[in-house]
């Protein structure tokens, strides 16, 4: 199928197709000097210079005339076509200035299962600056705020620049790019490329999107976008370069899946992705052993994504773990663990008269046991999703803090006390965010915000320059709170850092910004903790506590482990196993298919690597 989008000032043609996944990762040797082919671990975001890769000399680079007009690209390309060709590549020219992409209506000819009729890409002003063979984006802060004021937000990552022999003296840039859809919490990943330099105007920009975390909304998009460019100094450019340098200097060790097979055996790690891998529904996955990250893939329908660590994901209901729990654990570290027992009524006076909110604690909120809701108003042994009552839908649609707060005042309450019964309910996350934001203002002043504290005092310290998250609508930062239930959009590299800071927090040797006691409690595998969820597994009943699902599992012998995991829509999961082994998988499988939630193969491989019981095997 084909879809066509047209812009007023920036002509963009996009198409929809279905095609197969492919990944190429191998080693080559040129003239006795080892060089690397692109792979998930050795990607364009790694420390390697472009000259250290063994580029395919049998193909030609994308020709300059492909960048010349808005209709030059007729079909999607394999992503390898965007990469350097052969050994005859040169150093890219330095560039600094402002690039402008104009807002326009996108008309869609065919869009497959999406059902869309019109999409609007907002006007985008983007600063860019080269740093060696890297090109660093410098966006204006307000242009990358993700909220319901605009549906689509374009996010650029750090890319590469070089010179091809056939580019008539110009240089070319290749950057990772993603579109965040605030309506559906979906993310589409792609690449953007353009020619520049040698005294000539900057060319059109070619974009192609071949991967997404958007279960049921799969589509391939590509086209050519016209743009304006003005050369000049960019405010904030040096701080963005410094943040990039900090990220690279603090990066963990990445290895490829083949390296893990060499360390253990290919048979032991076979079938890691489970049924979703066989269906081609996995975007990226891997196993973290201590501080080494083994990446299995970084998949798109048109080949290996060249910026694996910058592939961005909508992790949906994994957000309560990696944003909600971590925010609470950070405050327990900064202030005191007594914050867990503060009530919503104490922190949000507007809700102090509500019969349930006034006594619901922060601890109850991260246990998904607020006692709010009306779906299945009696105790039951079955799993209950409680986000479909009218006020739950209303608070999701509301945009500002004031609008959402007025809905929260009308939330119905269950007949039981907070903290006693689990209900899967993301609708309460706004109130948790507002309560924590009020706590920030009590301790750091009225101008301080939850987002600022987390970013400036925590995420920045672990090498994440700006963790992207959905916000409520507000005229200024102090009038917004993050969505702690469904709105986190980390890259692969950022998700790895969040996993590692949780792991490091259990050691107690180096301060991480999180409460050690709280994290140790959350990641404990030996005791069945939390409230029953109503989900039954082969080895017992599942539980939920402190933002983690707990799965009882027995692999050999009589030893039973309760594996804490974070789970998202489409089969995405992060599982924290014994002996410092963590498995992660980002996927967009069919949500209604039971095999989508199957994580048994991840557990099996984790057990094969180090074992869940007895002495550590390695």
C-alpha positions in Angstrom: 0.0 0.0 0.0 1.1 3.6 -0.5 0.4 6.8 1.3 1.2 10.3 0.1 1.6 13.3 2.4 1.9 16.8 1.0 3.1 19.9 2.8 2.4 23.6 2.0 6.0 24.9 2.3 7.7 21.6 2.9 6.8 18.9 0.4 6.8 15.5 2.1 5.8 12.3 0.3 5.2 9.3 2.5 4.2 5.7 1.7 3.0 2.7 3.7 4.5 -0.8 3.0 5.0 -4.1 4.7 8.4 -5.7 4.3 10.8 -8.0 6.2 13.3 -7.4 9.0 17.0 -7.9 8.4 20.1 -7.3 10.5 23.7 -7.5 9.4 26.4 -7.8 12.0 29.9 -9.2 11.3 33.5 -8.4 11.4 35.8 -7.7 8.5 39.5 -7.3 8.0 41.0 -4.9 5.5 44.7 -4.9 4.6 45.5 -6.5 7.9 43.7 -3.8 9.9 40.6 -5.0 11.7 37.5 -3.0 10.8 33.9 -3.4 11.9 30.7 -3.8 10.0 27.8 -1.9 11.5 26.1 -3.9 14.2 23.8 -3.2 17.2 26.7 -2.7 19.6 29.1 -1.1 17.0 26.6 1.4 15.7 27.0 5.0 14.5 26.4 6.1 18.0 29.5 4.2 19.3 32.9 5.8 19.9 34.3 4.5 16.6 35.2 6.9 13.9 33.7 6.4 10.4 37.1 5.3 9.1 37.1 2.4 11.5 34.1 0.8 9.8 34.4 -1.6 6.9 31.9 0.0 4.5 30.5 -2.0 1.6 32.5 -1.2 -1.5 30.2 -3.1 -3.8 27.5 -0.4 -3.7 27.2 3.3 -4.5 26.2 6.1 -2.2 22.7 7.6 -2.5 23.3 10.0 -5.5 23.1 13.8 -5.0 20.0 14.1 -7.3 18.0 12.1 -4.7 18.2 15.2 -2.5 17.4 17.7 -5.3 13.6 17.8 -5.2 10.5 16.9 -3.1 9.5 14.0 -5.3 12.9 12.4 -6.0 12.4 9.5 -3.6 9.8 7.1 -5.1 10.0 4.2 -2.7 11.6 3.3 0.7 15.2 2.4 0.7 17.2 -0.2 2.6 18.8 1.7 5.4 22.2 0.7 4.2 21.7 3.1 1.3 22.0 6.0 3.7 25.4 4.9 4.9 28.9 5.7 3.6 29.9 3.7 0.5 33.4 2.2 0.3 36.7 3.5 1.6 36.7 6.7 -0.5 35.0 8.9 2.1 36.3 12.2 3.4 36.0 14.5 6.3 32.7 16.3 6.5 32.7 20.1 6.4 32.0 22.0 9.6 28.5 23.6 9.9 26.6 25.7 12.5 23.3 27.4 12.1 19.5 27.2 12.2 17.4 24.8 10.2 13.7 25.5 9.8 11.0 22.9 8.9 7.6 24.5 8.3 4.3 23.4 9.6 1.9 21.9 7.1 -1.0 19.7 6.5 -0.1 16.2 5.4 -2.5 14.6 3.1 -2.5 10.8 3.1 -3.4 8.7 0.1 -3.3 5.3 1.8 -2.3 4.6 5.3 -3.2 0.9 5.9 -4.4 0.0 9.3 -3.8 3.5 10.8 -7.2 4.9 9.6 -5.8 8.4 9.5 -7.0 11.1 7.0 -4.8 14.0 8.0 -1.7 14.6 10.1 0.0 17.9 11.0 3.7 18.1 11.6 4.4 21.3 13.6 6.9 23.9 12.5 10.3 22.9 13.7 13.3 25.2 14.2 16.4 23.3 14.9 19.9 24.4 15.6 22.7 22.2 14.3 26.5 22.1 14.9 29.2 19.7 13.9 31.6 18.3 16.4 34.3 16.3 14.7 32.5 13.8 12.5 29.3 14.2 14.6 26.4 16.6 14.0 24.7 17.7 17.2 21.1 19.0 17.2 20.4 22.0 19.4 16.6 22.3 19.6 14.7 25.2 21.3 13.4 23.8 24.6 9.7 24.5 23.9 9.9 22.7 20.5 10.6 19.3 22.2 7.9 19.5 25.0 5.6 16.6 24.4 2.0 17.4 25.4 -1.5 17.5 23.9 -1.1 21.0 22.4 0.3 19.2 19.3 0.0 15.7 18.3 3.4 15.1 16.7 6.8 16.1 18.1 9.9 15.6 16.0 13.1 14.7 17.9 16.5 14.6 16.3 19.5 12.8 17.7 23.3 13.1 17.3 24.3 12.0 13.8 27.4 11.7 11.5 28.9 13.8 8.7 31.2 12.8 5.9 32.0 13.4 2.3 31.4 11.1 -0.6 33.4 11.3 -3.8 30.3 11.9 -6.0 28.8 14.7 -3.9 30.5 17.4 -6.0 32.4 18.9 -3.1 29.5 18.9 -0.6 29.2 17.0 2.6 26.4 14.8 3.8 24.7 14.4 7.2 22.8 11.5 8.6 20.8 11.9 11.8 18.5 9.7 13.8 15.0 11.1 14.0 11.8 10.1 15.8 8.1 11.2 15.7 6.3 11.0 19.0 2.6 10.7 18.7 1.1 12.2 22.0 -2.4 10.9 21.2 -1.4 7.2 21.1 1.9 7.2 23.0 3.5 5.8 19.9 7.0 6.5 18.5 8.3 6.1 15.0 12.0 5.9 14.4 13.8 6.8 11.2 16.8 8.6 9.7 17.1 12.0 8.1 19.8 12.9 5.6 20.8 16.1 3.7 23.7 17.6 1.7 25.4 20.9 2.7 28.6 22.9 2.3 31.0 23.9 -0.4 29.3 27.2 -0.7 26.1 25.7 -2.0 22.6 25.8 -0.4 21.6 23.1 2.0 19.6 20.4 0.1 16.2 18.9 0.7 16.1 16.5 3.7 15.3 12.9 3.0 13.4 11.1 5.8 12.5 7.5 6.2 10.7 5.8 9.1 10.8 2.0 9.2 10.2 1.1 12.8 7.8 1.9 15.6 6.5 1.1 19.0 2.8 1.4 18.0 1.1 -2.0 18.3 -1.6 -2.3 15.5 -0.5 1.0 13.8 2.5 -0.3 11.8 3.5 1.8 8.8 6.6 2.8 6.7 6.9 6.5 6.0 9.4 8.2 3.7 9.7 11.3 1.7 11.7 14.5 0.9 11.3 17.6 2.9 12.3 21.1 1.8 14.0 23.4 4.4 15.6 26.7 5.1 19.0 27.1 6.7 20.7 30.2 8.1 24.4 30.0 9.1 25.4 31.5 12.5 26.2 30.9 16.1 23.7 28.8 18.1 22.9 29.6 21.7 23.4 26.5 23.9 25.4 24.6 21.3 28.5 24.1 23.6 26.4 22.8 26.4 24.7 20.3 24.1 28.2 19.2 22.9 29.3 18.9 26.5 26.2 16.8 27.3 27.0 14.5 24.4 30.6 14.1 25.5 29.4 13.3 29.0 27.1 10.6 27.6 29.9 9.0 25.6 32.4 9.1 28.4 30.0 7.4 30.8 28.6 4.9 28.4 28.5 1.2 29.6 30.2 -1.5 27.6 28.1 -2.7 24.7 28.7 -6.1 23.0 26.9 -8.0 20.3 24.8 -11.1 20.8 27.4 -13.1 19.0 29.8 -12.1 21.8 27.4 -13.5 24.4 27.2 -16.8 22.4 31.0 -16.9 22.5 31.0 -16.4 26.3 28.4 -19.1 26.9 27.0 -21.1 24.0 24.7 -20.4 21.1 22.3 -23.1 22.2 22.0 -21.6 25.7 20.8 -18.2 24.4 18.8 -19.4 21.4 15.2 -18.2 21.1 15.7 -15.3 23.6 12.9 -13.1 22.1 10.3 -15.9 22.4 7.2 -16.0 20.1 7.4 -12.2 19.4 10.9 -12.7 17.9 9.5 -15.3 15.5 6.7 -12.9 14.4 9.2 -10.0 13.8 7.6 -7.9 16.4 10.7 -7.1 18.5 12.4 -3.7 17.9 15.4 -4.3 20.2 16.3 -6.6 23.0 19.3 -7.6 25.1 20.8 -9.1 28.2 22.7 -7.0 30.8 25.2 -9.0 32.9 26.8 -6.8 35.6 27.6 -3.7 33.6 28.0 -5.3 30.1 25.1 -4.8 27.7 24.7 -7.6 25.1 22.4 -6.3 22.3 20.5 -8.8 20.2 19.2 -6.6 17.6 18.0 -3.1 16.5 15.5 -4.1 13.9 13.5 -2.2 11.3 11.7 -3.5 8.2 14.5 -2.1 6.0 17.6 -3.4 7.9 19.6 -2.7 10.9 18.9 0.7 12.5 22.3 2.5 12.3 21.8 4.4 15.6 20.8 1.6 17.9 21.4 3.3 21.2 19.3 6.3 20.0 16.3 4.3 18.9 13.4 5.8 20.8 10.6 3.8 22.4 7.1 4.5 23.8 7.2 2.2 26.8 3.6 2.8 27.9 2.9 1.1 31.2 6.5 0.5 32.0 6.4 4.2 32.9 5.2 3.6 36.5 8.5 1.7 37.1 11.0 3.9 35.3 9.5 7.2 36.1 6.9 6.8 38.9 8.9 4.5 41.2 12.2 6.2 40.4 10.8 9.6 41.3 9.5 8.3 44.6 12.9 6.5 45.3 14.7 9.8 44.5 12.6 11.7 47.0 13.1 9.0 49.6 16.8 9.5 49.1 16.7 13.3 49.0 14.2 13.9 51.8 13.4 10.8 53.9 11.7 7.5 53.4 8.8 9.0 55.5 7.6 10.6 52.2 6.1 7.2 51.4 3.6 7.7 54.2 2.6 11.2 53.2 -1.0 11.3 52.0 -2.5 12.9 48.9 -4.7 15.0 51.2 -1.6 16.5 52.9 0.2 17.3 49.7 -2.7 18.3 47.5 -5.1 20.4 49.7 -7.7 20.6 46.9 -8.3 16.8 47.4 -8.2 16.9 51.3 -12.0 16.6 51.5 -12.2 13.6 49.2 -13.1 10.5 51.3 -10.4 8.4 49.7 -7.7 10.8 48.4 -7.3 12.3 51.8 -6.0 9.0 53.2 -4.3 7.5 50.2 -0.5 7.4 50.7 2.3 7.8 48.2 3.1 4.2 48.9 -0.4 3.1 48.0 -0.1 5.0 44.7 3.1 3.2 43.5 1.5 -0.1 44.6 -1.5 0.6 42.4 -3.7 0.3 45.4 -5.2 3.8 45.7 -8.7 2.5 46.3 -10.1 4.8 43.6 -12.3 3.5 40.8 -15.6 1.7 40.2 -14.9 -1.1 37.7 -15.7 -4.4 39.5 -16.7 -2.8 42.8 -16.3 -6.0 44.8 -13.2 -8.0 45.8 -12.3 -10.7 43.2 -9.5 -13.1 42.6 -9.4 -12.1 39.0 -7.2 -9.5 37.3 -9.0 -6.1 36.9 -8.1 -3.2 34.7 -9.8 -0.2 36.2 -9.0 2.5 33.6 -12.3 2.4 31.8 -14.8 4.2 34.1 -16.0 7.6 33.0 -13.8 9.7 35.2 -10.7 7.7 34.3 -11.4 8.5 30.6 -12.1 12.1 31.4 -8.9 12.7 33.3 -6.9 11.2 30.4 -8.6 13.6 28.0 -8.2 16.7 30.2 -5.1 18.8 29.4 -4.1 21.2 32.1 -3.4 20.7 35.8 -6.6 22.5 36.7 -8.8 20.5 34.3 -7.3 17.2 35.5 -7.6 18.2 39.2 -11.3 19.0 38.8 -11.8 15.5 37.5 -9.8 13.9 40.3 -12.1 15.5 42.8 -14.9 13.4 41.4 -13.1 10.1 41.3 -15.4 7.3 42.7 -14.0 5.2 45.5 -14.0 1.5 46.2 -15.5 0.3 49.5 -12.1 -0.9 50.8 -9.3 1.1 52.3 -6.3 2.3 50.3 -3.3 -0.1 50.2 -5.4 -3.2 50.5 -6.5 -4.2 47.0 -4.6 -4.1 43.6 -6.2 -2.6 40.6 -4.3 -2.0 37.4 -5.0 1.7 37.0 -2.9 4.3 35.3 -5.5 7.0 35.7 -4.3 7.9 39.2 -0.8 8.8 37.9 -1.6 12.5 37.5 -2.5 12.8 41.1 0.8 11.1 42.1 2.7 13.5 39.8 0.9 16.5 41.3 1.6 15.4 44.8 5.3 14.9 44.1 5.4 18.3 42.3 3.9 20.0 45.4 6.5 18.2 47.6 9.2 19.6 45.3 7.8 23.1 45.8 7.7 22.6 49.6 11.4 21.7 49.7 12.9 23.7 46.8 10.6 26.7 46.3 7.5 27.6 44.3 9.5 27.9 41.1 10.8 24.4 41.3 9.1 21.5 39.4 9.1 17.7 39.5 10.4 17.6 36.0 13.3 20.0 36.8 14.3 18.1 39.9 14.3 14.7 38.2 16.2 16.0 35.2 18.7 18.4 36.8 19.4 16.4 40.0 19.0 12.8 38.9 18.8 12.0 35.1 21.6 14.4 34.2 23.9 12.7 36.8 23.5 9.3 35.1 24.3 10.6 31.6 20.8 11.4 30.3 20.8 15.0 29.1 17.0 15.2 28.6 14.7 12.2 29.3 11.7 12.7 27.1 8.3 12.4 28.7 4.7 13.4 28.2 3.6 16.5 30.1 0.3 18.1 31.0 -0.5 21.3 29.1 0.7 24.5 30.7 1.9 27.9 29.6 5.2 27.5 31.5 7.3 24.7 33.0 6.0 25.3 36.5 2.4 24.7 35.2 3.1 21.2 33.9 3.6 17.8 35.5 4.9 14.6 33.8 2.7 11.6 33.0 4.0 9.0 35.5 1.7 6.3 34.2 2.0 6.1 30.4 4.2 8.8 29.0 8.0 7.9 29.0 9.9 7.8 25.8 13.5 6.7 26.4 16.0 5.7 23.8 17.6 2.2 24.1 20.7 3.8 25.6 18.7 5.7 28.2 16.6 2.7 29.2 19.9 0.8 29.7 21.1 3.6 32.0 17.9 3.6 34.0 18.2 -0.2 34.4 21.9 0.1 35.6 21.2 2.9 38.1 18.6 0.6 39.7 21.1 -2.2 39.8 23.9 0.0 41.2 21.5 1.3 43.9 21.4 -2.1 45.5 25.1 -2.1 46.2 25.3 0.8 48.6 28.9 1.7 47.8 28.3 4.7 45.5 25.4 7.1 46.0 23.1 6.9 42.9 20.3 9.4 43.9 17.9 6.6 44.8 17.0 5.2 48.2 19.0 2.0 48.5 16.6 0.4 50.9 13.6 1.1 48.7 15.4 -0.3 45.5 16.6 -3.4 47.4 13.1 -4.1 48.5 11.7 -3.6 45.0 14.3 -5.9 43.3 14.3 -8.7 45.9 13.6 -12.0 44.2 13.4 -14.3 47.2 10.2 -13.2 48.8 6.7 -13.0 47.4 6.0 -9.3 48.0 3.2 -6.9 47.0 -0.5 -7.4 46.5 -2.0 -10.3 44.5 -2.8 -9.2 40.9 -5.2 -12.0 39.9 -2.7 -13.2 37.3 -1.9 -16.9 37.8 1.4 -18.4 36.5 2.5 -22.1 36.3 4.4 -21.6 39.5 2.0 -19.5 41.5 0.1 -16.2 41.7 1.6 -13.0 40.4 1.9 -9.9 42.6 2.6 -6.2 42.2 4.4 -3.8 44.4 6.6 -0.6 44.2 6.0 -0.3 40.5 7.1 -3.9 39.6 5.2 -7.0 38.6 6.4 -10.1 40.4 6.4 -13.5 38.6 7.0 -16.7 40.5 9.2 -19.0 38.5 10.9 -22.3 39.1 13.6 -23.5 36.7 15.2 -26.7 37.9 15.2 -28.0 41.4 12.8 -26.8 44.1 14.1 -23.2 44.2 11.3 -20.6 43.6 12.2 -17.1 42.6 9.8 -14.1 42.4 11.2 -12.1 39.4 10.4 -8.3 39.5 9.6 -7.0 36.0 8.4 -3.8 34.3 5.8 -4.6 31.6 4.5 -2.5 28.7 2.0 -2.8 25.9 2.9 -5.0 23.0 5.2 -7.4 24.9 7.8 -4.9 26.1 9.4 -6.0 29.3 12.5 -5.5 31.6 13.1 -8.4 34.0 15.5 -8.1 37.0 16.8 -11.6 37.6 19.1 -13.0 40.3 22.9 -12.5 40.2 22.8 -9.1 38.5 21.3 -10.4 35.2 18.7 -8.2 33.5 16.7 -9.0 30.3 15.0 -6.3 28.3 12.8 -6.5 25.2 11.0 -3.7 23.4 8.2 -5.0 21.1 4.8 -4.1 19.6 3.1 -7.5 19.4 -0.7 -7.9 19.2 -1.9 -6.8 22.7 -4.8 -9.3 22.7 -2.6 -12.3 21.9 -1.5 -14.2 25.1 1.8 -15.1 23.5 2.6 -11.4 23.4 3.0 -11.4 27.2 5.2 -14.5 27.2 8.5 -13.8 28.9 9.5 -17.4 29.6 12.3 -17.5 27.1 14.0 -14.4 28.6 13.9 -16.1 32.0 15.2 -19.4 30.5 18.2 -17.7 29.0 18.8 -15.7 32.2 18.8 -18.9 34.2 21.1 -20.6 31.6 23.6 -17.7 31.9 24.0 -17.6 35.7 21.3 -19.8 37.3 18.6 -18.6 39.6 19.4 -20.9 42.5 22.4 -22.0 44.5 25.9 -20.7 43.7 26.4 -18.3 40.8 27.5 -20.3 37.8 30.0 -17.8 36.4 
